[in-house]
Amino acid sequence: MSKNLKVAVIGGGQFAASFIHLFQAHPMVAEVGLVELDPQRLQATSSKFSITSIFSSLEELWRSDFNAVAIFTPRWTHAEIALAALKNGRHVYTAVPMGITESEIFALKIAADQTRLTFFMAETSYYYPAVVFARKKFQSGELGAFVYGEGEYLHDMSHGFVDAFAANGGDAWKASASFPPMLYSTHSVSTILSITGASATSVTALGMKDSAADGIFDSKVSMWGNDQSNQIALMRTSDGGVMRIAELRRVGTAPLEPTVRMSIFGTEGSFEQQVGYASWANKESFSIVTDEINTFSDVENPHSLEPGYVSANLWDGGFAKVHDRSQLPAAFKGLSNGHGGSHQFMVDDFVMDAVGERPAPMNIDDAIRFTLPGILAHQSATSGGVTLEIKYS
């Protein structure tokens, strides 16, 4: 294989650090560069990964020959950077969400269609073992027609979010820590829609005003005027089914249990996932399938995102039995692989799509299917639970 992709990582924080080594190891990537506005972080991260091509601004990057970007900046900045990258002829890999407004979403769609460049929103849930297992059951016909699904992202603020916002947000970090839950709902929405291939067509959502005394979800402080820390939505889907999405930021769950989980029910079978437990059933039988979807590493442990992290339970980089690793490059073997075994798959799928070897399983249209419902859900929740139609054009 010839190396013909040069990837500039934008944002040199902790999350980026769990992917840089994978881009560097990929046989189709010639070089990895780094864009970081903070001089100290630019120096520290570039030194840690022996990166020689460094940029202190996007303008510097656009003047270079790097032909792809990987965006790991604060979640509300993704769309602006991705749009600039597309307009400057770069393939785009972006952390979720792709955008937080309808206008951002449709601007990216237009730019991606016009340029025909790769746009890949790195949605970890697509590769989560439970989702992979249920997708196979749906594709084989064993699940039948979709009836009902539940996607949940249960992530208490005390489990890493406060520390991350405080470390990156400066003295006014609480202004951004109040990020509306449904604007970060791609993890839960995609658990169902990536199985069925359908779209959400309407949404009704309810929000819960935060009652904690730490002042994070204070509408007077929030960049978004947001005081809702928990939001729950009910969505109709284009295949005639219904799904419930829960985005909870004040919730009594343990930090090492799966923060993203899902269940799905069809006319012929059903898959259910809870903490430490998963089952498959049809009209004749029932079986425990927990062993199929367990990843053999501490994927929810923050340290598992660090390059070279080794757990006592690590099994070939943190995959589950249900994962098909046949397409992954040999150079990835033994490298860290966080978030339910998704990291290596996401990097490889993006790179192989960008170099024209094979299409990624998610494109710009999938990114919109997974992102737009949450944007409308937040609008519904802040409008007293009105039902809103989700329009994709």
N, C-alpha and C positions, 0 to 999 in steps of 0.2 A: 504494500500500500504506500502511496506517495502522500507525504504530508502537505496539505494545501490549505489548511485553515489556520488563521492567526486570531486567537481569541483574546479580547481585552476584557478583563474582569473589572466591572465598575462597582466600587465600594469594597473596601478592604477589611471589613469587620469580621466577627466570629463566624457568621453564617457563610460568608464567602470562603473562609478558610477551610470549610469542610468540602469544598468542591475544586479548589485550585489544583490540588495534587491530581485529581482525576482528569481534568483537562490536560494537565502536563503529561500524564501517562498515556493518553489516547494516541494510538499510532497515526491518526489522520490529522493531528494538531501539530503544527510546526513550532508554534511559540505561544506562550501565554504572557500577556502584559497586564498592567494594573493601573487603574485610574482611581485616585483618591485625593479628595480636597484637603484632608488633614495631613500636614507634612510629617508629623510624628508617626501616624498610622501608615502612611505611604512608605516610610522608611522601614518601619518594623515588619510590615507584611511582606514587602518585596525582599527584604533580607531573609526572612524565615523561609521563603520559597525560592530563593535564588532567582528572582525576576529582575531582568536587566532593562526591559522596556517599561518605563514608568511615565505616567502622565498626571499632571496636577490640575488638568481641566479637560472637559470634553472637547473644547476647541482644538487642543493639542492632539487629541486622539483622532479627530476627523482629518487632520493633515497627515496622518500616518498611513501605512499600508495594512493595518489590521482590518480584516474583513468580517469580523463577527464580534459581538459583545455578549457578556453575561452579566445581567443586572442584579445586584444585591444591595440596593440602597433602601432607605425607608419606604414603606409600602405605598404611600401616597405619591411618591415621585416616579414610580415605574413607568407610567404612561408617557409622561413628558420626555423621559430619556429614550424610551423605546421608539417613540415617534421620530425623534431627532436621528436616532440610529438608522431607521429605515430610510429616511430622507437623505441620509449620507451614505447609503448603499451598503449597510451592514446587516448581516443576519442577526436575529435577536433571540437570545435565551433570557427569559425574565423570571424572577421569583414571583410568586403570587402576591396580590392580584394584578392582573394586567392593567387595571384602571379602577377608578372609584366613581366615575360619572358616566352617564350615557354618552355624552359628547366625546369623551376620551376613547371610549370603546369603539365608536363608529369612525373616528378619525384614524385609529389604528387599523381598522378593517380596510378602509379605503387605501391607506398607504401600503399595507401588505399585499393587497390585490394588485395595485398598480406596479409595485416593484417586483413582485413575485419572489421576494426574498423569504427565507425561512423565518417564521414567527412561532416560537415555542414557549408557551407558558409552562413552567416546570411544576406541574401539579403532582405532588407526591402521592396523593390518594389513588391515582390511577394505578399505581404499582403496589399498593398495600395488599398484603396477602389475602385478606378477607375479600377485597374487591376483585382481585384476580380469580379467586376461587368461585365467587358468585358469577363473574362474567363468563367463565367457562360453562357453568351450569345453564346460563341463559343462552349462550351460543349453541349449546348442544340440544336445546329444546326441553331440557329437564325441568327448568323453572316454569316454562309455559309463558303465557302473556303476563305482562307486568300488571300488578294490582296496586301494591302499596310498598313504600320504602321509607326508611328512617336513616338520616345522616346526621351525625352529631359531632361537634367539636367542643369538647368540654375542657376548657383550659383556664384554670383559676389564675388571676393576676399574680398571685404569690409564687406561681410555678415558673419563674423565669421572665415573665413579661415585665414586671416592675423593674427588675435589674437591667434588662435590655434597654428599656426606654430611658431609664435614669442614666445609663452609661453613654447613650448616644444623643440625648435630647438637651443637654446643657441644663442651665438653671431653670428653664421653663419646660422641663421634660413632661410635666403633667398635662400640658396642652396637647401633646401628641399621644400620650398614653391612653387617652380617652377614645381611641380609634373605634368607631362604631362596629360592633360585632358582626353584623350582617355584611359589612363591606369587606370582611375577611372570611367569607363563607364558601370559598371555592373548594376547600378541603371536604366539607360535608356535602355540598351540592353535587360534586363530581363523583362521590361514592356511588350514587344511584344512576346519574345520567351517563356516566362512562360505562356502565353495565348495559343499559338498554339502548343507548344511542338516541334517546328522545330529547326533547327540549321542554323546559318549564314554560307554560303558556299564561298562567295567572298566579298571583300570590296575595295572600292575606297574612299579615304578620303583627305580632304583639310584642311590645318592649316592656321591660321592667326597670323602673327608675332605681338607680343605685342607692343603697342605704349605708354603705361603708363610710367611715369617718376619715379616710385618708385623703379626700378631696380630689381623687383622680377623675372620677366621672362627674365633674362640676361643669354645668353648661356655661357658666361665666368664664371658665378657664379654657375649656375645650376648643381646639381649632375648628371643630365641627359643631359646636354648640350642643354636644351630646351628653346626656345624663343617663343613658340606658346602658347597663353593663351586661344584661341578658336579653336576647331576642329570639323568638321562636316563630317560624313561618310554616304555613300550609300552602302547598303549591300543586296546581293541576298540571299534568304533563301531556305532551302531544300524542302519546299513545293511549290516552284514556285513563291513566292511573293517577294516583295522588302520592305525594311525598311530604314528609314532615322534616324540617330542618331546624336544629337547635344549635345556637351559638351562645355559649355561656362563659362569662368571664368572672363571675362570682359563684363558685360552685364547690361543694365539698367532695372533691375527688382526689385520689392519690397521684403524686407526680409521675410515678413509674408505670401506672396502668395506661392502656391505650387512650390517648386524648381524642383520637378520631376513631369512631366506630360506626358500624352500619348494620342494618338488617333489611332484607328484601323478601317480598312475598309475591308469588306468581300463581297462576291458575293450576299449576301442576306440582310445584315444589316451593320450599322456602328455606332461607338461610338466616340465622340469627346470631348476632355477636354481642356479648357482654364482657365484663371484666374477667379475663382468664378463662373464657368459655366461648365456644362456637359450636353450632349444630346445623345439620342439614336434615330436611324431612321432605317426604312426598306423601301421597295419600295412603301408602302402604307401609312405610317404614320410617325410622328415625335413627340418626347416628350422631355421635360426638365427633367433630372434625377439628378440634382444637389443635391437635398435633400437626395438621396440614398447614395451618396458617401461623404457627408460632415462628417468629424470627429468632435465630439463635444468637442474639446479642441484646444488650440493653439499649434498644433503639430509642427509648424515651429519655434515657439518661443524657443530659446535656454534653457530657464528656464523650459520648459516642459519636458526636459530630466532628471531633477533632481528628486531624490526620494521624494515622498510626495508632489510634485508640484500640486497645485489645481488652476484651472482656473474658472472664473465665468461661463464659458460655459461647464465645465467638465461634461460629461455624462458617468458614469460607466467606467472611465479609458480611455476615448478618443477613443471609437470605432465609426464606422459608422453603419448605418442600414443594410448595405449589409454584414457585418461581422457575421459569425456564431461562437458564443463563447461557444457552447455546450461542447466542449472537454477541455476547459481551466479549470484548478483546481480552486476550490472555494476559495482557499487561495489567489488567485490573485485579487479577487474582490476589487475594490477601490484603487489598487496600480497604480502608474504612468505608462503611456503607450505611449511613444513617437513615432515619425516618422510614422504618418498615422495609428496608431493603431497596429503597427507591433511588438513591443518589447515583449509583453506577448506571442504572437503566436510563435515567434522564439525560445524563451527560452523553452517553453513547447514542441515544436516539436523536438528540439534537445535532450532534456532530455528523452522523451518517446522513441525516436529511440535508444539512447545509452543504455537504460535499457531493450530494446527488447520488449516494449509494443506495439509499432506501428511504421511503417516506416515514416520518415520525408518526406514532399512533395518535398524536394530538396536533392540530393545526390551529390557525387563527379562528376558525369557526367553532372549534371545540372550546377554545379559550373563552369565547363570547358566551357559549352555552353554559359554561361553568361560572362565569362572573356576573353577567347581567342580572340573573334572578336575585342575587344578593343586594344589588344596588336598588332594585325595585322593592325588595323586602324591607330595606331600611326606610325607604320613603313611606311604605305602608305603616310600619311600626311607629313612625313619628307623626303619622296622620290619624292615629286612633284605630288602626286596623282596617282601613279601607281596602277593598279588593282592587288590585291593579292588573291590567293586562300587560304582558311582557312582549314587546315588539322588537323584532330582530333586524328591522330595516326602517 
